[in-house]
Amino acid sequence: MTRSEILAPSGETRVSMMFGVQKMNLRPIAITQETWFTGRAPCPGSDDLCFLTDTAPDDVTKHLIHCEVAIELGPVAKSGALGPIRSVYVRDPDGNLVEISSYA
């Protein structure tokens, strides 16, 4: 496992832990929801979940809309463990953020 730091578009340094093709972002507790889009009630030890898919983000969005799932954000360009990704964000029933991403 290695530590990685990147400069986010908002200007702050983001820290993550890389292991193989996986990446875990370490969100600072004091950061705002506007600066770092995350769960509705972030707290120490909490995390967000990202699923990778081979399906195009626009098709993911169409499917979610068809299933009457509210889209929080996306598709938007983000940074994945292996490079640029496009992500769609939704909430689970508890309000946790779920990211569905594609390198395609």
C-alpha positions in Angstrom: 0.0 0.0 0.0 1.3 3.4 -0.9 0.3 7.0 -0.1 -0.7 9.2 -3.0 -1.4 13.0 -3.0 -3.1 14.9 -5.8 -4.1 18.5 -6.2 -7.9 18.6 -6.6 -9.6 21.1 -8.9 -10.8 23.0 -5.8 -7.1 23.6 -4.9 -6.7 21.4 -1.8 -4.4 18.4 -1.7 -6.2 15.1 -1.5 -4.6 12.1 0.1 -5.4 8.5 -0.9 -4.0 5.0 -0.3 -3.2 3.0 -3.4 -3.1 -0.8 -3.3 -2.9 -2.6 -6.6 -5.7 -1.2 -8.9 -7.6 0.0 -5.8 -7.7 3.5 -4.3 -9.2 4.7 -1.0 -9.6 8.4 -0.6 -9.0 9.8 2.8 -11.5 12.6 3.4 -10.6 15.2 6.0 -13.3 15.6 8.7 -13.4 19.4 8.6 -13.8 19.7 4.8 -17.1 21.1 3.5 -19.7 19.2 1.5 -19.2 21.7 -1.4 -15.4 21.0 -1.5 -15.7 17.2 -1.2 -19.0 15.7 -2.3 -19.7 12.8 0.1 -22.3 11.2 2.4 -25.0 13.4 4.0 -23.5 13.0 7.5 -19.8 12.4 7.2 -18.1 11.3 10.4 -14.8 9.8 11.4 -14.3 6.3 10.0 -17.0 6.7 7.3 -16.4 6.1 3.7 -18.1 6.3 0.3 -18.4 3.4 -2.1 -17.5 3.3 -5.8 -18.4 0.5 -8.2 -16.6 0.2 -11.5 -18.6 -0.8 -14.6 -17.9 -1.3 -18.3 -21.2 0.3 -19.1 -21.1 3.9 -20.5 -22.0 6.5 -17.9 -24.8 7.8 -20.0 -26.3 4.3 -20.1 -25.9 4.0 -16.4 -27.8 7.3 -16.0 -30.6 6.1 -18.3 -31.0 2.9 -16.4 -31.1 4.7 -13.0 -33.7 7.1 -14.2 -35.7 4.2 -15.6 -35.6 2.6 -12.1 -36.6 5.9 -10.6 -33.3 6.3 -8.7 -32.5 10.0 -8.0 -29.2 11.1 -9.5 -27.2 13.3 -7.2 -24.5 14.3 -9.7 -23.2 13.1 -13.1 -22.0 11.9 -15.3 -18.9 13.9 -14.3 -15.2 13.6 -14.9 -13.2 12.3 -11.8 -9.8 10.8 -11.0 -9.8 7.0 -10.5 -7.1 4.6 -9.3 -6.0 4.0 -12.9 -6.6 7.4 -14.4 -9.5 9.6 -15.5 -13.0 8.1 -15.0 -16.6 9.3 -15.5 -18.9 8.9 -12.5 -22.6 9.0 -11.7 -23.5 9.5 -8.0 -26.7 8.3 -6.2 -27.6 7.7 -2.5 -28.4 4.5 -0.8 -31.5 4.4 1.5 -29.4 5.6 4.4 -28.1 8.7 2.5 -24.7 7.3 1.9 -23.1 8.3 -1.4 -22.6 5.6 -4.0 -20.4 6.3 -7.0 -20.8 4.3 -10.3 -17.8 4.8 -12.5 -16.4 3.8 -15.8 -13.0 4.1 -17.5 -14.8 3.7 -20.8 
